Amino acid sequence: MWIGWIEFDVLLGDVHSLKEKRSLLRPLVAELKRRFEVSAAETGFQDQHRRALIGAALVAPDHAHLRQVLDAVERFVAARPEFELLSARQRELHSED
């Protein structure tokens, strides 16, 4: 069993309140869950209106599938015009590690 996660540090564009921030992040998190069947959430910078950490995680039967999904999630987030992707960090673990 493989466990993997990715965390994105993103800068939001023309956002002036936490309410506006949430209106951008909720659809992104929901789409990550729906499209890629991962667990996803806002994981940091909840008190800053122009910055966010977004995390996604999954359990996969093999390493190739894990890499494929995490890479697709990263491409999806990087392609969103309303976010500037500052960094993406991935981590993978095997159940026997």
C-alpha positions in Angstrom: 0.0 0.0 0.0 1.3 3.5 -0.9 0.3 6.7 0.9 1.0 10.0 -0.7 0.2 13.6 -0.3 0.9 17.0 -1.9 0.6 20.4 -0.4 0.4 23.6 -2.4 1.3 27.1 -1.3 -0.7 29.4 -3.5 -1.2 33.2 -3.8 -4.6 34.3 -4.7 -5.2 37.2 -7.1 -7.6 40.1 -6.5 -9.0 38.9 -3.2 -9.8 41.4 -0.4 -11.5 39.3 2.3 -11.5 35.8 3.8 -15.0 35.4 2.4 -13.7 35.9 -1.2 -10.9 33.6 -0.5 -13.3 30.8 0.6 -15.4 31.4 -2.5 -12.3 30.5 -4.6 -11.0 27.6 -2.4 -14.2 25.7 -1.8 -14.8 24.9 -5.5 -11.1 24.0 -6.0 -11.1 21.6 -3.1 -14.5 20.1 -4.2 -13.2 19.6 -7.7 -10.0 17.9 -6.5 -12.1 15.5 -4.5 -14.5 14.8 -7.3 -12.1 14.6 -10.2 -9.1 12.8 -8.6 -10.8 10.9 -5.7 -8.4 12.3 -3.1 -8.9 13.8 0.3 -8.4 17.5 0.0 -8.6 20.5 2.3 -7.3 24.0 3.1 -4.5 23.2 5.4 -2.9 26.5 6.3 -2.9 30.3 6.2 -6.6 30.3 7.1 -6.3 33.8 8.6 -4.6 35.4 5.5 -6.9 36.4 2.7 -4.4 36.3 -0.2 -2.5 33.1 0.7 -3.5 29.5 1.2 -2.1 26.0 1.7 -4.1 23.3 0.0 -3.4 19.6 0.7 -4.5 16.5 -1.1 -3.8 12.9 -0.1 -4.6 9.4 -1.3 -3.9 5.7 -0.7 -3.0 3.7 -3.7 -2.3 0.0 -4.3 0.9 0.7 -6.3 3.5 3.5 -6.7 2.8 4.2 -10.3 -0.8 5.0 -9.6 0.1 7.2 -6.7 2.6 9.2 -8.8 0.1 9.5 -11.7 -2.6 10.9 -9.5 -0.3 13.3 -7.5 1.2 14.6 -10.8 -2.3 15.1 -12.3 -3.4 17.0 -9.2 -0.3 19.2 -9.4 -0.9 20.0 -13.1 -4.6 20.8 -12.4 -3.8 23.3 -9.6 -0.9 24.9 -11.5 -3.2 25.5 -14.5 -5.8 27.5 -12.5 -5.5 31.1 -13.5 -7.0 32.5 -10.2 -4.0 31.1 -8.3 -0.3 31.6 -8.5 1.4 28.4 -7.4 4.3 29.4 -5.2 5.4 25.8 -4.4 4.3 22.2 -4.3 5.7 19.6 -2.0 5.0 15.9 -2.3 5.6 13.0 0.0 5.2 9.3 -0.5 5.3 6.4 1.9 5.1 2.7 1.5 3.2 0.7 4.2 6.3 -1.3 5.0 8.6 1.8 5.5 
